[in-house]
Amino acid sequence: MLKSSIRNKMPGKIRSQRFREFLESADTFRVYKGRKLVFASRKDKLAPMVDYINDCKPYIEGVTVYDRIVGNAAALLLKTILCRVVYSELGSENAVRSLEAAGISHRFNTTVDCIMNDSGQDMCPMERLSLGKTPNQFYRALKERMGGGGKR
């Protein structure tokens, strides 16, 4: 999940105490409503968000999410969970477009063209799977790919 053509869209790093604490933790995903932590996970890739989708209904409107990497796949799922703002160390241009279309504010330390696969040789398979899909279409495709159970 390395970068291609790094572009930092924000001058300087994100200056949020909560974001800094998140980055220093072992957590890979956190959801807050106001000051209250409502969900945290140490799983990788999209697994924490899928767990949140499956286990935390009804969703709390207007949550703030902290995630390690936000590609288009994550961006579409953020709309599903009623996210208001997302903070991440790394985000993709595809994610920026989807987040802006959904009215979700985003703060990325680094923005890249697309999220790459683990080898860094090609686009992340979830980023590719998500392109051209609505949040519901992507979630259905993701569940199919994961064997229909929605768990990873």
N, C-alpha and C positions, 0 to 999 in steps of 0.2 A: 504494500500500500504506500509506495513511495510517490514522490511528486514528479510532475512533468511541467516544465516552464513555470517556475514559481513566480507569483506576482503577489506582493503584499498590498492589499487594497486599503489597509488602514495604516496611517502613520504611527509607528510605535506598537508596542505590545499592549494587549488588553490589560488594563489596570484595575482589576477587580480582586478584592481579597478572597471572595468565595471561589473565583476561578483559579486563583493561585493555590488555594487549599485543595481544590479538586485535582489540579495537575500534580501536586505533591503527594496525593493519596494513591492507593492501589486501585481505586475505583475507576471504571472505564465509562460510567454513565450515571448521571444523577438527575433527578427531577425534583424541583422545588415549587411550592406554592407559597409565595411571599417568602418568609424566612424559614418556613417549615420544610424539612427534607421529607418527601413522601415516597421516594423510591431510590435505591442505589444498587449497582451491580458491578461485579468484577469480571464478568464474562466479556468475550471479545466480539468484534465485528457487529452484526445486527442482533445478536442474541439478546442483549439486555432490552432493546426496544421491543422485540417480539414478546419477551416475557412481560413487559409492562402492558403491551396491547392485550395479551391474553389474560393477565391476572389482575389488572387494576381498573376494570370497568365498574361503574361509569367513570369516564375520564374527567379530570378536573380541568375546567376551562382556564386558559391563560397561564399555564405553567411555564417555568423557566427550566431549560435543559442544558446540561453540561455533558459534552460527548468528546471523545478523543479525536475522532475523524468524522466529518459530515460530508458524505457524497450525496448524489441525487437520491439514492435509495433511502438513506436516512432522512433526507429532506422531505420526501413523500410521506414517510411514516410519522414525521413530526407533525404534519398536518392532521393525520389520523388521531393523534393523541392530544390535539387542541393546544399545541405549544404556542406561546406568545413570543419568546425570544430564545435563541440557542447560542451558546458559547462553545468554541472549539479551537484547538490548536491548529487544525488543518481542515480546510473546506475546498470544495471544487466549484468551478464556474457553473457546472450543471446544477449543483445544489443552490447556488446563489439565485439562479433564474427561478427554480421551483419555489424557494423560500419567499422571494419577492412576489411571485404570482399568488402565493397563499397568504401574503400579509404577515409573514413571520420575520421579525427582526433577527439579524445574524451578526455575530462578532467573531471573526476568524483572525488568528494571528498570521496565518499564511493561506493564500488562495492559489490553487493550481488549476490547470485546464481540466484535469479529470483525476479521479482516484485510480491508482494503478493496482494491479494484482500483487500478490506477495513476492513474486519474482521481479517485479518492476518492468516486465517486458510487454505487458498488455494492460488494457483497461480492466479494472476490477469487475468480476462477473456480475456482482450485484448492481454496480453502476450501469453496466451495459443492459442488464435485464430491466432496469427501471426507466430507461430512456423512452420517451414518447408515451408513457403510461400515466394515468391518474393515480392518486393514492390507493383507491380501492382496487384498480386493475393490478397495480404492482403488488399489493398485499396478497391478492389471490394467486398471482404468479409465484410469489415467494413461498406461500404455503404449499403450492403444488411441487415446487422444486425441493422443498424440505420434507416431502413425503405426506403432505396433507394435514399434518398435525399442528403446524404453526410453531413447533418448538425446534430449537436448534441445539 
